[in-house]
């Protein structure tokens, strides 16, 4: 029952909250794709291309941050909008 209430609330989000959530998911996917490309370029060589590995790790962490931002901010925007009405 609780999950159904959460789903109903999500479907009634304002357009700004949806925009933030969708764009954060898109940004997360793009960052993870870039991380995969850097891991492929790294090819396991520790001596010569360690920067590719570090860049891939950084992109992975940025993707997680973006996703966290996309989960936390839309409910805040929704609450502010509900209080403003």
N, C-alpha and C positions, 0 to 999 in steps of 0.2 A: 504494500500500500504506500509506503514511504517513497519508493522508487517511482511510482506512478505520479505522485504529487510533484516530485522533482522534475519529471519529464514534462508535465503540464506547465509548470512554471517556466521551464526553458523555452517551450514553444511560444510563450506569450512575451518573450523578451522584446525590448524596444529595438529599432533598427540600428542604433548606435552600438548597443551591446552585441548584437549579431555581427556587426561589422568588425568589432575588435576581436571577437572570438574566431571568426572565419579567417581574418588576416593573420592572426597569430598562428593558426594551424598551417596556413600556407607558408609563412615565414619559417616555421619549424621544419616543414618538409624540404624547403629549399636549402636550409642550413645543413640538414642531414644528408641531402644529396651532395652538397659540396664536401662534406666530411668523407663521404664514400669515395669521391673522386680523389681527394688527397690521400686516403689510405691506399687506393690503387696505385697512385704515383709513388707512394712511399716504398712499396714492394718489400718491406721487411728489412731494408738495409739501414742499420743503426748508425753507421759512420757518416755516410755522405748525405742522406736525406732525412735527418732527424727533424728538421724544421717542418717537413710535410706532416710527420706524425704529430708534432705539437700543434700545428694548425688544425688538423683533423680533431684532436681532442678539444681544442678551444671552440671549434664550430659545434661540436656535440654539446658542450656546456651551454653555449649561447642558445642552441635549439631548446634545451630544457628550460632555460630561463624564459624564453619567448612563450613556451607552452604554459609555464606557470603564470606568467603575466596574463595570458589569454583565459586562464581559468579563474583568476582572482578578480580582475578588473570588471568584467561584464556584470556580475551581481552588484558591485558597488555602483556602477553607472545606472543600473536598473533601480536600485534603491533611491538614488538621488533624483531620478526622474519621477518616481512614485511620490516622493515627498513634495516635489514641486507642483504637483497637480492639485 
